[in-house]
């Protein structure tokens, strides 16, 4: 590890992004203090409550961040694969630990715990950027895409085994990076098609159509019919020399629909736990269980709704706090309901605007780079934050299933804030050397 010798801290540190980060961290711990406050432990630094531990996590994150800012940016390009490999080993090792709530996701270290899947996000970002900046590697090449998918698949598979489906979902964000680096937009459309087909299969899985299970059978039959019409249309209206291309594309779409149809059914039946399966069913309206699996989401939506326009004021929440305990996990996955209840629609809107400003700033930093490695890493960070923001808030307001994704810098948890902080500080370090070209 080589330390920067020019100065103690980088001279060209991006002040706006650093300020936004510090503001979010302070607002986050203030929100946790409000939601988890107990008269028995009134001190902000009480280690018996979430807010005291969160301050320790923040302090450690800032310490790690300072070290990152002292490290030469070239260290990250050189060691990207080594960091990735080390975190993958941690993901393997955590599978052999004692499970917590049925999941093998944490290393217990005294009163603290470490979740390697949160660290896998920045490690995968480094490896992803390294791959796409390797000479003769272009995302338009099939071999490069396969390597990129392998880099994503390894942590995705290991995290699925834990199981932690929410974190796995975040790795879909890297598709946006691939698109920015030149991948065809057709793949994004195929991804959208996969999502639509998957939802349709789950929604219709128990219906019966002419004696067959209508989920995969009906959708696959409809796809075959559409492709048959397409084949006839291609033969009749497309010039002969262009037909082969369209035949291949049509066949590929048909294969995707059929594979997704039956694959979704198998995953839904045999891979997802009953708890996660029921959460999807609640969102799709297939079951209504506000006192069971849908309880958390129903209560969080109620807490946000009671905030009305301007909220009840800081510390005055009557649902999203430990005293009344109406919203389980209000300090972690459902922390946004505390924002909504205390500050209302206006406060929630201000929060969303601040988050959008952070995303825009990260994209601006990525776009001004001479280094392709830094640009790709910046887009990885922006995509990860965007997915966390979208899914977490969507989960709280009831538009996506509850999958256990933290809200960056707000949700209680040491691993998450350390992982997100590392993402920010590596980007700040690389950006401070933007006049140099790493790769």
PAROLUM-133768 format. One record per atom (N, C-alpha, C): x negated, y negated, z negated. Coordinates in steps of 0.1 Angstrom, whole numbers, plus 5000, padded with zeros to 4 digits. Example, Ala and Ser with C-alpha at 12.3 -4.5 7.8 and 13.67 -1.06 7.14 Angstrom:
2
486850574922;487750454922;486850334922;487250224929;486350114929;487150004921;
END
This chain:
439
499150125000;500050005000;499149885000;499349795010;498449675011;499249555007;498749474997;499449354993;499149235002;500049145003;499849025011;498848935004;497848895011;496748815004;496948665007;497848625015;497948485019;498548405007;499448465000;500048384989;500748484980;501148444968;501848534959;503148574964;503948484970;505248514976;505148464991;505948525000;505948485014;506448335014;505748255023;506148115025;507448095033;507748195042;508848175051;510048265046;510248275033;511348355028;512648285032;513548365036;514848305040;515648275028;515648145025;516348095012;517848125012;518548095023;520048115023;520448265019;519748365025;520148495022;519748535008;518648485003;518248514989;519248444980;519648324983;520648254974;521948334974;522448374986;523648454986;523548584978;522448644979;522248774972;522348744957;521648634952;521648604938;523048564933;523748494941;525148454938;526048574936;525948674946;526748794945;526348874932;525048884929;524648964918;525248904905;525148764904;525648704892;527148714891;527848694902;529348714902;529748854899;528948944904;529249084902;529149124887;528049084880;527949114866;529049044858;529348924862;530448844855;531748914856;532048974868;533249044871;533349174863;532149244862;532149364854;532349334839;531749224835;531949184821;533349164817;534049094827;535449064825;536349194825;536049284834;536849404836;536649514825;535349514820;534949624810;534849564796;535249444794;534949374781;535649444770;534949454759;535449514746;535149434735;536049404726;535749324714;534849394705;534749524706;533749594697;532349574702;532149544715;530849514720;530849384728;530949264721;531149134727;529949084735;528749134731;527549084738;527349124752;527049034761;526849064775;525749164777;524849174767;523649264768;523849394760;525049424757;525349554749;525149674758;524249764754;523949874762;524949984761;525949964753;527050064751;528150034761;528049934769;529049894779;528449884793;529249884803;528749874817;528049754819;528449634814;527849514817;526449504812;526149564800;524749564795;523849644804;524349764808;523549844817;523349784830;524349714835;524249654848;523149544848;523049474837;521949374836;520549444837;520449554831;519249634832;518949664847;519949714853;519849754867;519449634876;520049524873;519749404881;518349364879;517849364866;516549334863;515549424870;515849554870;514949654877;514949624892;516149594897;516249564912;515449444916;515449334907;514649214910;513149244909;512849334900;511449374898;510949454911;511749544915;511449614928;511449524940;512349424940;512349324950;511149244951;510549204939;509349124939;508149204944;508149334941;507049424946;507149424961;508349444966;508549454981;508049324988;508349204981;507949084987;506449064987;505749134979;504249134978;503649224988;504349324993;503849425002;503749375016;502749405023;502549365037;503749435045;504349355054;505449415062;505049535070;503749545074;503349655082;503449785075;503449775061;503549905053;504849975056;505949905059;507249965061;507350035075;506649975085;506650035098;505750165097;504650155090;503750275089;504350385081;505050355070;505450455061;506950495062;507650445073;509050465074;509450615073;508750695081;509150845080;508750905067;507650855061;507250915048;508350885037;508850755037;509850725028;511150805030;511450815043;512650895047;512551035042;511351095044;511151235040;511251255025;510651155017;510751165003;512151164998;512951075003;514351054999;515151185003;514851245014;515451375018;515151485008;513951485003;513551584993;514351564980;514551434977;515451404965;516851454967;517351434980;518751484983;518851634982;517751704985;517751854983;517651884969;516751824961;516551854947;517851824939;518551724942;519751684934;520851794935;520751874945;521751984947;521652094936;520452094930;520152194920;520352144906;520852024904;521151964891;522452014886;522751984873;524052014868;525051924873;526151974878;527151894884;527951804874;528351684879;529151594871;530451574879;531551614873;532851604879;532951684892;532251794892;532251884904;531251844915;530451734913;529551684923;528151694918;527251734927;525851734924;525151614931;525351504925;524951374932;523951294923;523751334911;522951244902;521851314894;520751244893;519751284883;519951214870;520151284859;520351214846;518951184840;518751054837;517551014830;517950944817;518051014807;518550954794;519950904796;520150774792;521550724793;521750674808;520750684816;520950634830;520950744840;521350714852;521450824862;520950764875;520450844884;519950804897;520750884908;521250814918;522050884929;521250864941;520550964946;519650954958;520450914971;521650954971;522450914984;522550764986;522450684975;522450544977;521150494982;520050564979;518750524984;518550574998;519350675002;519150735016;519550625026;520350525022;520750425032;519650345037;518850295028;517650205033;516650295039;516450425034;515450515040;515750545054;517050575056;517550615070;517350495079;517650375074;517450255082;516050235087;515050265078;513650255082;513350355092;513750475090;513450585100;514150565113;515350505113;516050475125;515350365133;514950265126;514250155133;512850205138;512250295131;510950345135;511150425148;512150515148;512350595160;512650515172;513450415171;513850335183;512750235187;511750225179;510650135184;509350215188;509550345187;508450435192;508350415207;507050405212;506850385227;507550495235;508150455246;508950555255;510150605249;510650545238;511950585232;512950475235;514050515242;515150425245;516450495241;517350415236;518650475231;519450525243;519050475255;519850525267;519350665271;518250715266;517850845269;518550945260;518951055266;519651165259;518751215247;517451235250;516651295240;516451205228;516351075230;516250975219;517550975211;518750985218;519950985211;520051105202;519551225207;519551345199;518751335186;517551275188;516651245176;517351155166;518051045172;518650955163;519851025155;520551105162;521651175155;521151275145;519951335148;519351425138;518951345125;518351225127;517951145116;519251115107;520351095113;521551065106;522151195100;522051305108;522751425104;522151495091;520751475090;520151545078;520651485065;520651355063;521151305050;522751325050;523351315061;524851335062;525151475057;524451575062;524751715058;524451735043;523351685038;522951705024;523951635015;524351515019;525351445010;526751515011;527051575022;528351645023;528351765014;527251835012;527151945004;527351904989;527051784985;527051744971;528451764964;529651734968;529951664980;530251514977;529951424987;530251284985;530651234999;531951265003;532351225017;532451075019;532550995009;532550845011;531250795016;530150845009;528850795013;528550845027;528950965031;528651025044;529350935055;530450885052;531250795061;530450675065;529650625056;528850505058;527850525070;527350645071;526350665082;526950645096;528250645097;528850615110;528450465114;528150385104;527750245107;526650235117;525750335117;524550325126;524950335141;526150375144;526650375158;526650225163;526950135154;526949995158;525549945162;524549995155;523149965158;522750015172;523150145174;522850205187;523450125198;524650075196;525349995206;524649865209;524149805198;523349675200;522049705208;521549825206;520249855213;520449905227;521649905232;521849945246;522650065249;523150125239;524050245241;525250205248;525750295257;526950255264;528150245255;528950145259;530250115251;531250235252;531050315262;531850435264;531850525252;530650535246;530550615234;531450565222;531450435221;532350375211;533750405214;534150405226;535550435230;535850585227;534850665229;535050805226;535150825211;534350745203;534450745189;535850705184;536450605190;537750555187;538750675190;538550735202;539450845206;539350955195;538150995191;538051095180;538851055168;538750935164;539450885152;540950905154;541450865165;542950865168;543351015168;542651095175;542951235176;542951305163;541951275155;541851335141;543051295133;543451165133;544551125125;545851195130;546051205143;547251265148;547351415144;546151485144;546151625140;546551635126;545951555117;546351565103;547851525101;548251425108;549651385106;550651485111;550351565121;551351665126;550951805123;550051835114;549551965112;550552065108;551652025101;552652115095;553852115103;553952045114;555152045123;555052165132;556152195138;556252315147;556852265160;556252305171;556652265184;556652395193;557852435197;558052555205;557252675199;557352685186;556752805179;555252785176;554652685180;553252665177;553052555167;551952555160;551552445151;551252325160;551952215158;551852115168;550652025167;549952025156;548751945154;547751965166;546852055165;545852075176;546452125189;547452215188;548052275200;548752175209;549552085203;550351985210;549451885216;548451835208;547551735213;546651785224;546151905222;545251965232;546051995245;547252035244;548152055256;548351925263;548651825256;548851695262;547551645269;546451665263;545151635269;544951705282;545251835282;545051915294;545951865305;547151825301;548151775311;547551645317;547051555309;546551425313;545351445322;544451545318;543251575327;543651635340;544651715340;545151775353;545651665362;546351575357;546851455365;545651375370;544651365361;543451285365;542651355376;542551485375;541851565386;542551545399;543851555399;544651535412;544451395417;544451295408;544251155412;542851135418;541851185411;540451175416;540351235430;540851355432;540751415445;541451335456;542551265452;543351195462;542851055465;542350985454;542150845456;540650805454;539750885450;538350855448;537550915459;536550835464;535750885475;534951005470;534651095480;534151225477;532751215470;531951115474;530651105467;530651065453;531751005449;531950955435;532751055426;533251155432;534151245425;533451325414;532251375417;531551455407;531451385393;531051255394;530951175382;532251165374;533351145380;534551135373;535151265369;534851375376;535151505372;534451535358;533151505358;532451535346;532951455334;533251325336;533751245325;535051295320;535951335329;537251385325;537151515318;536251605322;536051725315;535451705301;534551605300;533951575287;535051525277;535951435282;536951385273;537851495269;538251595278;539051705275;538351795264;537051815266;536351895256;536351835242;536151695242;536051625229;537451635222;538551615230;539851615224;540151755218;539851865225;540051995220;539252035208;537951995209;537052025197;537451945185;537751815187;538151735175;539551785170;540451825178;541751875174;541551995164;540852095169;540752215160;539652195149;538652115152;537652085142;538252005130;539051915133;539751835122;540551925114;541352015120;542152105112;541352195103;540252245108;539352325100;538752245088;538252125091;537652045081;538752015070;539851975075;540951935065;541352055057;541352175062;541852285055;540752345046;539552355051;538552445044;537352365039;537152235043;535952165038;536352065028;537351985030;537851885021;538351945008;538151884997;538751934984;540251894984;540951964976;542451924975;542651774971;541751724963;541851584959;541651494971;540651514979;540351424991;541451455001;541851575003;542951605013;544251525009;544551534997;545751464992;545651314994;544451254992;544351114994;544551075008;544151145018;544451125032;545951135034;546551225029;547951245030;548751135025;548351075013;549050965008;548950845017;547750815023;547650705032;548550725044;548650845050;549450875061;550950875058;551250875046;552650875042;553251015042;552351115042;552851255042;553351295028;552751245018;553151265005;553151134997;553951134987;554051014978;553751064964;552651014958;552251064945;551650954937;552450854933;551850744926;551450774912;551950894907;551550934893;550451034893;550051084905;549051184906;547851134914;547551194926;546351154934;546451014939;547650954940;547750814945;547750714934;547550754922;547750664910;546750554911;545450584913;544450474913;544750364923;545050414935;545350314946;546650234943;547650304938;548950234935;548650124924;547950164914;547650064903;546749954908;545749974916;544949874921;545649774930;546549824938;547449744947;548349654938;548849714927;549649634918;548949524911;547649554907;546849454901;546549334910;546249364923;545949264933;547249174935;548349244935;549649174938;550049084926;549649124914;550049034902;549248914902;548048904909;547248784910;547948674917;548848704926;549648614934;548648514941;548948384941;548148294949;546848244943;546948204930;545748154923;545148244912;545848354909;545348444899;545648404885;545248494876;545548474862;544448404854;543348384861;542148324854;541148424849;539948384848;538848474844;539148524830;539048654828;539248724816;540648744812;541648704820;543048714816;543748824824;543048914830;543649024837;544449114827;545549154831;546349244823;546449394828;545849414839;545849554845;544449604847;543549524853;542249564857;541249534846;541449584834;540449574823;540549694814;539549704806;539449824797;540549814786;540949694782;541949684771;543249754774;543749734787;545049784791;544849914799;543649924805;543250044813;544350094822;544850004830;545950034840;545350074853;544050034856;543450074868;542150154865;542150284867;540950364864;539850314874;538550324869;537450294877;537450144881;538050054873;538149914878;536749844878;535749904871;534449844871;533549894883;533950004889;533150064900;533850054913;534550154918;535150154931;536250054933;536950024922;538149934923;537849794917;536549754918;536249624912;536949504919;537249524932;537849414939;539249374933;539949474927;541249444922;541149344910;539949344903;539749254892;539549114898;538949104910;538748974917;540148924921;540949014927;542348974931;543248934920;543149004909;544048974898;543648844891;542348824889;541948704881;541948584890;541648594903;541548474911;542548464922;543448564923;544548554933;544048564947;545048534956;544848544971;543748444975;543748324969;542748224972;541348274969;541248324956;539948374952;539448484960;540348574964;539948694972;539548644986;540248544991;539848495004;538448425004;538148354993;536848284992;535748394991;536048504984;535048614983;534848674996;535848695004;535748755017;534948665026;535248535025;534448435034;532948445030;532648445017;531248455013;530548585018;531348685018;530748815023;530548805038;531448745045;531248725060;530048645063;529948535055;528748445056;527448525055;527448615045;526248705043;525948785055;527048855060;526848935072;526348855084;526948735086;526448655097;525048615095;524648585083;523248545081;522248655084;522648785080;521848895083;521648915098;522748905105;522748915120;521848805126;521948685121;521148575126;519648605124;519348655112;517948695109;517448805118;518348905121;517949005130;517748955144;518548865149;518448815162;517248725165;516748665155;515548575157;514248645156;514248775155;512948845154;512248865167;510948865166;510048905177;509849055176;509949105164;509649245161;510949325164;510949425173;512049505175;512449595162;511349635155;511649715143;512449625133;512049505131;512849425121;514249395126;514349375139;515749345144;516649465142;516149585145;516949705143;517249735128;516249715120;516449725105;517549625100;517449505105;518449405102;519849445105;519949495117;521349545122;521749665114;520849755110;521249865101;521749815088;521049715082;521549655069;522949585071;523149515082;524449445084;525549545086;525249655093;526249755096;526649825083;525649865075;525949925062;526749845053;526449715051;527149625043;528549605048;528749595062;530049575068;530949695065;530449815066;531249935064;531649945049;530749915040;531049915026;532149815023;531949695028;532949595026;534349625031;534349675043;535649715050;536349825043;535549935040;536250055034;536650025020;535749965012;536049944998;537349854996;537349745003;538549655001;539749725007;539549785019;540749865025;541249965015;540350035008;540750134998;541550064986;541149954982;541749884971;543149834975;543349794987;544649734991;545549844998;545049964999;545850075003;545950105018;544950065026;544950085040;544050195045;543150235036;542250355039;542250445027;541950575028;541950665017;540950635007;541150674994;540150654984;539050754985;537850704989;536750794992;535550764983;535650664974;534550644965;533350574970;533650454976;532550374981;532450244973;531250214968;531150084960;531149964968;531549854961;531449724967;530149664964;529249634975;527849594972;527749474963;526849484953;526549384943;527649354933;528849414935;529949394925;530249524917;530249634923;530649754916;529449794906;529949844895;528949884885;528250014890;526950014888;526150134892;524750094895;523850164889;522450134891;521850174904;522250294909;521650334922;522150244933;523450204933;523950134944;523349994944;523249924933;522649784934;521149794937;520449894932;519049914936;518849934951;519750024956;519650054970;519949934979;521049864976;521449744983;520349634982;519849624970;518749514968;517549544976;517149674977;516049714985;516249685000;517449705005;517849665018;517549515021;518049435012;517949295013;516449245012;515749295003;514349255001;513449305012;513649415017;512849465028;513049375040;514349335043;514649245054;514049115051;514049065039;513448935036;511948935039;511349045034;509849065036;509449065051;510249145059;509949165073;510149025080;511248965076;511648835083;510548725080;509948735068;508948635065;507748635074;507548755080;506448765089;506948775104;508048705106;508648715120;507748655131;506748575127;505948525138;504848625142;504748735135;503948845138;504748955145;504249025154;505049135160;504449265155;505349345148;504849475143;504949585154;506049575162;506249675172;507249625182;
END
